[in-house]
């Protein structure tokens, strides 16, 4: 795992530093990995969720495709 560090000085506002830190955490996928490791899910449950999410994505693109086409 990589270390994220932000160097700030007196002129750099704390709010901007916090936003920058959150952006870097999202970019490195730290929050996503933490949530994935927070609880154990059986491989069969993970596969079922993966298939359900894929079906949702397919349905969503189908609905959008029907709205934009003339026929």
N, C-alpha and C positions, 0 to 999 in steps of 0.2 A: 504494500500500500504506500502511496506517495504522501509526502508531507506538504501541506498547503501553508504558505506563510505570506503575510502581507506586511510590508514595512511602511509605517506611517510616521509622520512628524507632527509638530505642533500646528502647522498650517493645514493639515489634512483632516477634514471633519470625520468624526466617529461614525456618523450615519453612512457616509460614502464608503468607508472602510468595511462596515458591516454588509452593505449591499454587494461590494466587490467580493467579500468572502463567501457570501451565499451563492453568487454567480459561479465562482470557482468550484464550490462544492457540487453544484449541479453539473458543471462541465466534466468533472472527474467521476460523477456517478456515485458519490459517497452516500447520499441519502437513500438512493435506490438500493444500494448494496446493504445498507443498514436495515432497511425494511425487509429485504429478502432474508436476511440472517436472523431477524428478531424472533421468528418462530419456525419450527420445523413443519414442513408439509410433505406428506408422502408423495413419492413420484407419480403415483396414479392420480392424485388430486391436482398436482401441478400440470400434468398432461391434459386433464379434463378442463382446467381453467384456460390453458393455452388454446385448446380447440374451441372453447366457447368464445374467447376473445377474437379468434380468427373469423368465426362465423359472424360475430357482430361487425367486424370490419368489412367483410364481404357484403353483408346486408346494407351497411351504410353506403358503400360505394355504388351498389345497385340502385338504391333509392335516389342518390344524387344523379346518377346517370339517366334515370328515367325522367327526372325533372327537367334536365337540360335538353333532352332530345325532343324533336317535334312529334315523333310517332310513338 
